[in-house]
Amino acid sequence: MLTTGHRLAEADGSVVSGITARRLWRIDPRRRDPSSALRRAWSLASPGRGECSALARAGEPAVPSVAEDAAVGLVDRDEDRGRRAANVRQRPGAHATGDNARVDKTPELHPLLAARWSPTSFDTGHEASEGDVATLIEAARWAPSAGNSQPWAFITSRRGDDTHERLLGHLAASSRRWVPSASILIANLCHTSVEGTDWGYSEFALYDLGQAVAHMTVQAAALGLSTRQFRAFDREAVAAEFVIPPHWQVTTMTAIGIDPGPRPARDRRPSSDLRWTNHAL
């Protein structure tokens, strides 16, 4: 059975997202499983065995460096990137530059965070590339985790492919109204227990999966894409469909694509409410 457990980093010392993976076993805090190991192909090819296999590792797609992509930002390199860039709104708190520029008391957020939005509809004319998917997985791959346990894996699909259709078949009625319009649909899986036992794999596994998906969300914003995470689907049916072993849990899904707008104003609790004091919240 293949799990995401402790494995060697890329032994060839290849450069990943501007960071050279070193040849260390279990002690390198920057060790990461190869991207192909995170994209599971739990299929019904061998339903009797119920085993999971990684996607073909031969010819793993060339992934643009996450660091490089962040440096490039939202430059309008082509028409499609221009459309994506239009989805990023100017950050709040930005004012005129120069000696007389006003300093806002509200802390400035990074533009990618300030513009984040979870739409319930997507531009059906936009088609994501395999490179987009690979870059999102690469962002999740470098998320922090307790003990570098990396308790995550993802079932990835693009609108129109076979995996996408299989995932759509298990949506709840509420999500079925809008999810099919997303360019990318990803099921987020968590390594919850040690295979063949009732021992927890990591008490922080679900927390760490959340961090990986958050990294993916920010990377999507850097690509000019919007994301919406949701739970309105049949988890047991997805697990059965993709023959996911019991020590893994189908947790959530993420729909990703171009937000057609318009966006209403977002509402958040004031930051003062988030700082715990001796007073009850």
C-alpha positions in Angstrom: 0.0 0.0 0.0 1.4 3.4 -0.9 1.1 6.1 1.7 2.5 9.6 1.9 4.7 8.6 4.9 8.4 9.5 5.3 10.3 9.3 2.1 13.5 10.6 0.6 13.6 14.0 -0.9 14.4 14.3 -4.6 17.8 12.5 -4.5 19.0 14.1 -7.6 19.1 17.5 -5.8 16.7 19.0 -8.4 15.6 22.5 -7.9 12.0 22.8 -6.7 10.4 26.3 -6.5 13.8 27.9 -6.2 14.9 25.6 -3.3 17.3 22.8 -3.9 16.1 19.5 -2.3 19.0 18.0 -0.4 19.8 14.3 0.0 18.7 13.7 3.6 16.7 11.0 5.1 14.0 12.0 7.7 16.1 14.8 9.1 15.7 17.4 6.4 13.0 19.8 7.5 12.5 20.8 3.9 12.1 17.2 2.6 9.1 16.8 0.4 7.4 14.0 -1.3 7.5 14.3 -5.1 4.5 16.1 -6.6 3.4 12.9 -8.3 3.0 11.2 -4.9 0.4 13.8 -3.8 -1.9 13.3 -6.8 -3.4 9.9 -6.2 -5.0 7.8 -8.9 -7.3 5.8 -6.6 -9.2 4.0 -9.3 -11.4 1.0 -9.8 -8.8 -0.7 -12.0 -8.1 -3.3 -9.2 -11.2 -3.1 -7.0 -10.5 -6.5 -5.4 -7.1 -5.4 -4.1 -8.3 -2.0 -3.0 -4.8 -0.6 -3.4 -3.9 3.0 -4.2 -1.3 3.9 -6.8 0.5 7.1 -7.6 0.0 8.7 -11.0 2.5 7.8 -13.5 5.8 9.4 -12.5 7.5 9.2 -15.9 7.6 12.6 -17.5 6.3 14.5 -14.5 5.2 17.9 -15.9 7.6 20.8 -15.8 6.2 23.1 -13.1 6.9 26.8 -13.1 8.7 27.8 -9.9 6.4 29.1 -7.2 9.0 31.6 -6.3 9.4 32.6 -9.9 5.6 32.9 -10.4 5.3 35.1 -7.3 8.1 37.3 -8.7 6.4 37.6 -12.0 3.1 38.4 -10.2 0.2 39.2 -12.4 2.1 40.4 -15.5 -0.1 40.3 -18.5 2.0 37.8 -20.5 -0.9 36.8 -22.7 -4.6 37.3 -23.2 -5.6 34.7 -20.7 -3.3 36.0 -18.0 -4.7 39.4 -18.6 -8.2 38.1 -17.9 -6.9 36.5 -14.8 -5.2 39.7 -13.6 -8.5 41.6 -14.0 -9.9 39.5 -11.1 -7.4 40.8 -8.6 -8.7 43.9 -6.9 -6.5 46.7 -5.5 -5.7 46.1 -1.9 -7.6 48.1 0.7 -5.7 50.9 2.4 -3.6 51.9 -0.6 -3.3 55.7 -1.1 -1.5 58.2 -3.1 2.3 57.9 -3.2 4.8 60.6 -2.5 5.8 62.7 0.4 2.2 63.6 1.2 0.9 60.0 1.1 -1.6 59.3 3.9 -0.7 56.5 6.2 -3.8 54.4 7.0 -4.2 53.0 10.5 -5.5 49.7 9.0 -2.6 47.3 8.3 -2.1 46.7 4.6 -2.7 43.1 3.5 -0.8 41.5 0.7 -2.8 42.1 -2.5 -3.4 38.4 -3.0 -5.0 38.1 0.4 -6.9 41.4 0.2 -8.5 40.3 -3.1 -9.3 36.7 -2.1 -12.9 35.8 -2.8 -14.9 32.5 -2.7 -17.3 32.7 -5.6 -20.3 30.4 -6.3 -20.0 30.7 -10.0 -17.1 30.6 -12.4 -16.4 31.6 -16.0 -17.3 28.5 -18.1 -15.2 29.9 -21.0 -12.0 29.6 -19.1 -10.0 26.3 -19.4 -7.2 25.6 -16.9 -4.0 24.0 -18.1 -2.2 21.0 -16.6 0.5 23.4 -15.7 -2.0 25.4 -13.5 -2.9 22.2 -11.7 0.7 21.2 -11.2 1.6 24.7 -9.8 -1.3 24.5 -7.3 -0.1 21.0 -6.1 3.5 22.4 -5.9 2.2 25.2 -3.6 0.5 22.7 -1.3 3.6 20.5 -1.3 5.6 23.2 0.5 3.1 23.9 3.2 4.3 23.4 6.8 3.2 20.3 8.8 3.8 18.8 12.2 7.1 16.9 12.1 7.1 17.4 8.4 4.6 14.6 8.2 2.9 16.0 5.1 -0.5 14.2 5.7 -2.1 15.3 2.5 -3.0 14.0 -0.9 -5.2 15.3 -3.7 -7.5 13.9 -6.4 -7.2 16.5 -9.2 -9.4 17.1 -12.2 -10.1 19.6 -14.9 -13.5 20.4 -16.3 -14.4 17.8 -18.9 -11.9 15.0 -18.0 -13.0 11.6 -16.6 -12.0 12.3 -13.0 -14.0 15.5 -13.1 -17.1 13.7 -14.2 -16.6 11.0 -11.5 -16.3 13.7 -8.8 -19.3 15.6 -10.0 -21.4 12.5 -9.7 -21.2 12.6 -5.9 -22.0 16.3 -5.3 -25.0 17.3 -3.1 -27.8 19.2 -4.8 -26.6 22.5 -3.4 -23.1 22.3 -4.8 -24.2 20.7 -8.1 -25.8 24.1 -9.0 -22.4 25.8 -9.3 -19.4 23.5 -9.0 -19.5 22.2 -12.6 -18.6 25.6 -13.9 -15.2 25.6 -12.1 -12.2 25.0 -14.3 -10.5 22.8 -11.7 -12.0 20.5 -9.1 -9.8 19.0 -6.4 -10.7 16.5 -3.6 -8.6 17.1 -0.5 -7.5 14.0 1.4 -6.0 13.6 4.8 -3.8 10.8 6.1 -5.6 10.2 9.4 -4.2 6.9 10.8 -1.3 4.5 10.4 -2.2 1.8 7.9 -3.7 -1.3 9.5 -4.0 0.2 12.9 -6.2 2.6 14.9 -3.2 4.8 15.7 -3.5 8.4 14.6 -1.0 9.3 11.9 -0.6 12.8 13.4 -2.9 14.6 15.8 -2.4 17.7 13.6 -3.2 16.0 10.3 -6.5 17.8 9.6 -4.9 21.1 10.7 -2.0 20.5 8.4 -4.2 19.6 5.4 -5.9 23.0 6.0 -2.6 24.7 5.7 -1.8 22.9 2.5 -5.1 23.9 1.0 -4.6 27.5 2.2 -1.2 27.6 0.4 -3.0 26.3 -2.7 -5.6 29.1 -2.4 -3.0 31.8 -2.3 -1.1 30.3 -5.2 -4.4 30.2 -7.2 -4.8 33.9 -6.5 -1.3 34.5 -7.8 -2.5 32.8 -11.0 -5.5 35.1 -11.2 -7.9 32.3 -10.1 -10.5 32.2 -7.4 -11.2 29.2 -5.1 -14.2 28.0 -3.1 -13.8 25.2 -0.5 -16.8 23.1 0.3 -18.1 20.0 2.0 -21.4 19.5 0.1 -20.7 16.1 -1.3 -20.9 12.4 -0.3 -17.5 11.6 1.2 -18.2 7.9 1.5 -19.2 7.6 -2.1 -16.0 9.4 -3.3 -13.9 7.1 -1.1 -15.6 4.1 -2.7 -15.4 5.5 -6.2 -11.6 6.0 -6.0 -10.9 3.0 -3.7 -9.4 5.2 -1.0 -8.1 3.0 1.9 -9.5 3.5 5.4 -6.4 5.2 6.8 -7.1 8.2 4.5 -10.1 10.5 4.8 -11.8 12.4 2.0 -12.2 15.8 3.8 -13.2 18.6 1.5 -13.2 19.7 -2.1 -11.9 22.9 -3.7 -13.4 24.4 -6.9 -11.1 26.7 -8.8 -11.6 29.0 -11.7 -12.1 32.6 -13.0 -14.6 34.6 -10.9 -16.9 36.4 -13.4 -18.0 38.9 -10.8 -19.4 41.2 -9.5 -18.1 40.8 -6.0 -20.2 42.1 -3.1 -18.5 43.7 -0.1 -17.0 41.2 2.3 -17.9 41.2 6.0 -15.4 40.3 8.8 -15.4 40.7 12.5 -13.2 43.5 13.7 -9.6 42.5 14.4 -10.0 43.5 18.0 -12.4 40.6 18.4 -9.8 38.1 17.4 -7.4 39.0 20.2 -8.3 36.8 23.2 -8.6 38.6 26.5 -9.9 37.7 29.9 -13.3 38.9 28.7 -15.6 36.4 27.1 -15.9 36.8 23.4 
